[in-house]
Amino acid sequence: MVSAAQVPISRWKPQNSSVKTVLCVFRNESLFLMFHLPRNTESITVLQANDDSVMIFTNAILKDLQNIKSVDLQGSLSAAKIHITNDVFHDLTELKYLSLQRVDLTGAEKAFSKLSTLEVLHVIYCDIGYLKWEMLDGLKNLKELYLRQSGIKELYGFAFYGTPELRRLFLSHNDLFSVEADAFVGLLKLEYLDLSNNRIDHLSGLTFPPLPHLQWLELKHNPIKVIFPHCFQFLNGTQHLTLGHKKQPVHLMKFSFRGLYSLLYLHIPNIDNDALFEHVFYDLKSLSHINLRGRIKIINNRAFNGAHKVLRKLELHDCQIERVYDESFYGLENLHLLDLSENLLRSLPDRAFNHLKSIKQIYLNDNQFTQLQENLYLPLNSLQALDLYGNPWNCTCKMAYWKESIVMAKHEHKTKICNGTLCTDILEEETDHTPKCKEPKVFENQSVFQILKLLKCDKLL
């Protein structure tokens, strides 16, 4: 006996209760010992020896263990796997949890069907290939389904129709090139969908059906090249979306995110657009944070319309941006942070920041600025920090209006690291915020503020 908290079936057992559990390491010739297990066993884990021959699990081996709630079969690392038959679990009327790792499912495509009491199913390192509806038919109480690293190439139509209570679906690390809406029909209670680490290269209006309760959608580490219009049009409740691949640029179009009314955070690690233009972020009414990396040469007027109402944080760091316009940031009256660092900006229009009524932090560091016009940021009454370091400044008394307390303000730089549903903010090392002169040569690499004092520019104010 072990504590219920130590085994997967803990969620189905009273707190502080015990579980009659068995851990077996078997070779094929000793499999008959399964017939001698206590009939009141509730949890069993079978580990196949790595030097074993093929092991075949049949209905006869498990059928007398009527109290079994959890089964975990782990095949060997060698070519000789555990094989199961179609009816192997069909007499286990109390089964809640089933996990198969490195198990050969050839000829056992219906081994899971009709397991009406099953609530959690793990299938990992099993070669499935093509997922058909027959495999999951009748799993009417299934809540969590993990089909990971199992070589799935295609999801057939209505593949999950037999799992109407499904809340969490994991399909990561497979070989899916595309997905179509008819595969997910019937998943009206789905809350979490993980399609990360596949080979999906495009999204369209035919990708997802209505999934009214989907809150989290993982698409990261897929070589998606284009996000076509309306591909998320039925995902009105989705709050978290990850997509993109650092090695594959993705192109956004008008209405790429239409329908994502509830989305809170959008991160794309490798965007590829000549320009951001109006309607790209249409419908992102709840968005509070945009984080883009990659290539965006130009930010057109009203580029963020549709995502402007509650946006607090806009990060366009290292995007090769060369130009912004007077109304590029139109409507962003609630924005607190604007990061334009590590781009190719040489100048900004006079009214570039006029709409940023609530702005607190602006990062312009590591661009190509030599001068900034006086009326660019002086009207920003809420501004607390303005990063200007890393630019080739031409130091003259035209900089006399610079406020050292704002330009040299210390603030925390955070990087968000996510693993599944868990995200952590990592504090970056403090950077030297001192803006330094490039010209005139006599002042090269000296602090702008030291030179302004040397030139006695304060007398001009």
ZAMARGU-4260 file (C-alpha; in steps of 0.2 Angstrom, whole numbers, plus 5000, padded with zeros to 4 digits):
<rodrens>
0) 5000/5000/5000 | 5005/5018/4997 | 4998/5035/5000 | 4985/5040/4987 | 4995/5056/4984
5) 5010/5046/4977 | 5000/5039/4962 | 4991/5046/4947 | 4974/5041/4954 | 4975/5053/4969
10) 4962/5064/4962 | 4949/5050/4963 | 4954/5044/4981 | 4949/5053/4997 | 4963/5064/5005
15) 4975/5054/5016 | 4968/5038/5010 | 4979/5023/5004 | 4980/5014/4987 | 4983/4995/4984
20) 4997/4997/4971 | 5009/4985/4961 | 5025/4990/4952 | 5031/4975/4941 | 5047/4974/4930
25) 5043/4959/4919 | 5051/4949/4905 | 5040/4940/4893 | 5042/4923/4901 | 5037/4930/4918
30) 5021/4938/4912 | 5011/4924/4920 | 5014/4931/4937 | 5001/4944/4933 | 4988/4930/4936
35) 4994/4930/4955 | 4991/4948/4959 | 4979/4952/4973 | 4961/4954/4966 | 4959/4970/4975
40) 4974/4979/4967 | 4969/4997/4962 | 4984/5003/4953 | 4997/4994/4942 | 5013/4999/4933
45) 5022/4987/4922 | 5039/4990/4916 | 5046/4979/4902 | 5064/4974/4903 | 5075/4982/4890
50) 5082/4965/4884 | 5065/4957/4883 | 5057/4949/4868 | 5039/4955/4862 | 5027/4955/4876
55) 5008/4953/4872 | 4995/4959/4884 | 4978/4951/4882 | 4961/4953/4890 | 4964/4938/4901
60) 4979/4945/4910 | 4969/4960/4917 | 4950/4955/4917 | 4950/4948/4935 | 4957/4965/4942
65) 4940/4973/4944 | 4946/4986/4956 | 4959/4993/4945 | 4958/5012/4942 | 4975/5015/4935
70) 4986/5006/4923 | 5003/5011/4917 | 5012/5001/4903 | 5030/5006/4899 | 5038/4996/4885
75) 5056/4993/4883 | 5068/5005/4874 | 5073/4991/4862 | 5064/4985/4846 | 5054/4972/4856
80) 5038/4982/4862 | 5023/4978/4872 | 5009/4973/4861 | 4991/4975/4866 | 4975/4967/4860
85) 4959/4977/4855 | 4949/4970/4871 | 4963/4971/4883 | 4955/4984/4894 | 4937/4982/4890
90) 4933/4972/4907 | 4940/4986/4918 | 4924/4994/4923 | 4933/5006/4936 | 4947/5012/4925
95) 4950/5031/4927 | 4969/5033/4922 | 4978/5024/4907 | 4996/5027/4902 | 5005/5019/4888
100) 5023/5022/4883 | 5032/5013/4869 | 5018/5001/4866 | 5014/4994/4849 | 4996/4998/4845
105) 4996/4988/4828 | 4980/4979/4827 | 4973/4987/4843 | 4966/5003/4836 | 4950/5000/4846
110) 4959/4996/4863 | 4953/5013/4871 | 4935/5013/4863 | 4921/5010/4875 | 4931/5014/4891
115) 4917/5025/4897 | 4924/5027/4915 | 4941/5033/4908 | 4945/5051/4913 | 4964/5053/4908
120) 4973/5044/4894 | 4992/5046/4890 | 4999/5039/4874 | 5017/5043/4872 | 5030/5036/4860
125) 5017/5025/4852 | 5017/5024/4833 | 4999/5030/4828 | 5001/5038/4811 | 4983/5042/4807
130) 4971/5046/4821 | 4953/5040/4816 | 4937/5042/4826 | 4936/5023/4830 | 4951/5024/4842
135) 4942/5036/4854 | 4924/5031/4851 | 4914/5030/4867 | 4926/5039/4879 | 4911/5049/4886
140) 4920/5054/4902 | 4937/5058/4896 | 4944/5074/4903 | 4962/5074/4898 | 4970/5066/4882
145) 4989/5066/4879 | 4994/5060/4862 | 5012/5065/4861 | 5028/5060/4852 | 5018/5046/4843
150) 5021/5050/4825 | 5003/5057/4821 | 5003/5063/4803 | 4985/5066/4801 | 4969/5069/4811
155) 4954/5062/4802 | 4937/5070/4802 | 4927/5068/4819 | 4943/5061/4827 | 4938/5067/4844
160) 4919/5066/4842 | 4918/5052/4855 | 4926/5063/4869 | 4912/5076/4872 | 4919/5080/4890
165) 4937/5083/4885 | 4945/5098/4893 | 4963/5096/4889 | 4971/5089/4873 | 4989/5088/4870
170) 4996/5083/4852 | 5013/5090/4853 | 5029/5083/4845 | 5020/5074/4831 | 5021/5075/4812
175) 5006/5085/4808 | 5008/5096/4793 | 4990/5103/4794 | 4974/5102/4804 | 4956/5105/4798
180) 4941/5110/4808 | 4931/5094/4805 | 4944/5085/4816 | 4939/5095/4832 | 4921/5094/4829
185) 4911/5091/4845 | 4925/5097/4857 | 4913/5110/4865 | 4920/5109/4882 | 4939/5110/4877
190) 4949/5122/4887 | 4967/5118/4882 | 4974/5113/4865 | 4992/5110/4862 | 4998/5108/4844
195) 5016/5114/4847 | 5031/5106/4840 | 5023/5099/4824 | 5025/5103/4806 | 5010/5114/4803
200) 5015/5128/4790 | 4999/5138/4788 | 4983/5143/4797 | 4967/5147/4788 | 4948/5149/4791
205) 4947/5130/4789 | 4958/5126/4803 | 4947/5128/4819 | 4929/5125/4822 | 4919/5134/4835
210) 4928/5130/4852 | 4918/5141/4864 | 4927/5137/4880 | 4945/5136/4873 | 4956/5147/4884
215) 4974/5142/4879 | 4980/5137/4862 | 4998/5132/4859 | 5005/5133/4841 | 5023/5137/4845
220) 5038/5128/4836 | 5028/5125/4820 | 5035/5132/4804 | 5019/5143/4800 | 5023/5154/4785
225) 5007/5163/4784 | 4992/5167/4795 | 4978/5169/4783 | 4962/5180/4787 | 4949/5174/4799
230) 4958/5158/4805 | 4954/5161/4823 | 4936/5168/4819 | 4928/5155/4830 | 4939/5156/4845
235) 4931/5170/4854 | 4935/5164/4872 | 4954/5161/4869 | 4965/5171/4881 | 4982/5164/4878
240) 4990/5160/4861 | 5008/5156/4857 | 5013/5154/4839 | 5028/5155/4827 | 5045/5147/4826
245) 5062/5157/4828 | 5068/5148/4812 | 5053/5151/4801 | 5047/5169/4798 | 5028/5171/4798
250) 5018/5184/4788 | 5003/5192/4795 | 4988/5198/4785 | 4973/5209/4788 | 4961/5201/4800
255) 4974/5187/4804 | 4967/5188/4822 | 4949/5192/4819 | 4938/5183/4832 | 4951/5183/4846
260) 4940/5195/4857 | 4947/5188/4873 | 4966/5186/4869 | 4977/5194/4883 | 4995/5192/4876
265) 5002/5190/4859 | 5020/5184/4856 | 5027/5181/4839 | 5046/5177/4839 | 5049/5179/4820
270) 5037/5190/4811 | 5040/5194/4792 | 5031/5210/4786 | 5037/5224/4776 | 5025/5235/4786
275) 5012/5234/4800 | 4996/5241/4794 | 4978/5245/4800 | 4967/5229/4803 | 4981/5217/4806
280) 4976/5217/4825 | 4958/5219/4822 | 4946/5212/4835 | 4960/5210/4849 | 4949/5220/4861
285) 4956/5213/4877 | 4974/5212/4872 | 4986/5220/4885 | 5003/5214/4879 | 5010/5213/4861
290) 5028/5206/4859 | 5035/5205/4841 | 5052/5200/4835 | 5059/5198/4817 | 5057/5210/4802
295) 5045/5225/4801 | 5052/5239/4791 | 5038/5252/4793 | 5024/5255/4806 | 5010/5263/4796
300) 4997/5275/4803 | 4984/5267/4815 | 4993/5250/4814 | 4987/5244/4831 | 4968/5249/4828
305) 4958/5235/4835 | 4970/5231/4849 | 4972/5249/4856 | 4958/5250/4869 | 4967/5241/4884
310) 4985/5238/4877 | 4997/5242/4891 | 5013/5235/4884 | 5020/5235/4866 | 5037/5227/4863
315) 5044/5229/4845 | 5062/5225/4850 | 5074/5220/4836 | 5062/5221/4822 | 5073/5231/4809
320) 5061/5245/4810 | 5066/5260/4799 | 5051/5272/4800 | 5036/5276/4810 | 5023/5290/4806
325) 5013/5303/4816 | 4999/5291/4819 | 5008/5274/4820 | 5003/5273/4838 | 4986/5281/4836
330) 4973/5276/4850 | 4986/5269/4862 | 4980/5280/4876 | 4982/5267/4889 | 4999/5261/4884
335) 5012/5261/4899 | 5027/5254/4890 | 5034/5256/4872 | 5049/5246/4867 | 5057/5251/4850
340) 5075/5246/4855 | 5088/5238/4844 | 5080/5244/4827 | 5086/5255/4813 | 5077/5271/4817
345) 5086/5287/4813 | 5072/5300/4816 | 5054/5301/4823 | 5040/5312/4817 | 5036/5327/4829
350) 5019/5319/4834 | 5025/5301/4835 | 5021/5300/4854 | 5006/5312/4855 | 4993/5298/4858
355) 5003/5290/4872 | 4993/5299/4886 | 4998/5286/4899 | 5015/5281/4894 | 5028/5278/4908
360) 5042/5269/4899 | 5049/5272/4881 | 5064/5262/4875 | 5074/5270/4860 | 5091/5263/4864
365) 5102/5254/4851 | 5095/5263/4836 | 5103/5276/4824 | 5098/5292/4832 | 5110/5307/4832
370) 5097/5320/4838 | 5079/5320/4844 | 5067/5335/4842 | 5063/5344/4858 | 5044/5343/4856
375) 5045/5324/4854 | 5043/5319/4872 | 5042/5334/4883 | 5022/5334/4883 | 5022/5316/4890
380) 5018/5321/4908 | 5017/5303/4914 | 5034/5298/4907 | 5046/5290/4920 | 5060/5282/4910
385) 5067/5285/4892 | 5081/5274/4887 | 5092/5283/4874 | 5109/5274/4876 | 5117/5264/4862
390) 5114/5278/4849 | 5127/5288/4840 | 5123/5305/4847 | 5129/5321/4840 | 5131/5331/4856
395) 5126/5349/4855 | 5117/5361/4866 | 5101/5356/4856 | 5100/5342/4869 | 5099/5355/4884
400) 5081/5350/4887 | 5085/5332/4891 | 5080/5327/4908 | 5093/5317/4916 | 5081/5310/4929
405) 5071/5302/4916 | 5085/5296/4904 | 5095/5289/4917 | 5081/5281/4927 | 5084/5264/4933
410) 5070/5251/4929 | 5068/5232/4929 | 5070/5223/4912 | 5060/5207/4912 | 5060/5192/4900
415) 5044/5181/4901 | 5049/5162/4900 | 5034/5150/4897 | 5033/5131/4899 | 5016/5125/4895
420) 5003/5135/4906 | 5017/5141/4918 | 5025/5158/4914 | 5039/5166/4924 | 5047/5183/4923
425) 5066/5183/4923 | 5075/5199/4928 | 5089/5204/4916 | 5105/5211/4922 | 5106/5229/4925
430) 5112/5239/4909 | 5122/5255/4909 | 5109/5268/4903 | 5121/5281/4900 | 5119/5289/4882
435) 5136/5293/4875 | 5142/5305/4861 | 5148/5299/4844 | 5151/5317/4837 | 5160/5328/4839
440) 5175/5316/4839 | 5183/5326/4853 | 5168/5320/4864 | 5167/5302/4858 | 5162/5289/4871
445) 5158/5303/4884 | 5142/5305/4893 | 5130/5316/4885 | 5126/5324/4902 | 5144/5327/4906
450) 5147/5336/4889 | 5131/5347/4891 | 5138/5353/4908 | 5155/5356/4899 | 5147/5366/4886
455) 5137/5375/4899 | 5121/5372/4890 | 5111/5374/4906 | 5113/5393/4904 | 5103/5392/4888
460) 5087/5385/4897
</rodrens>
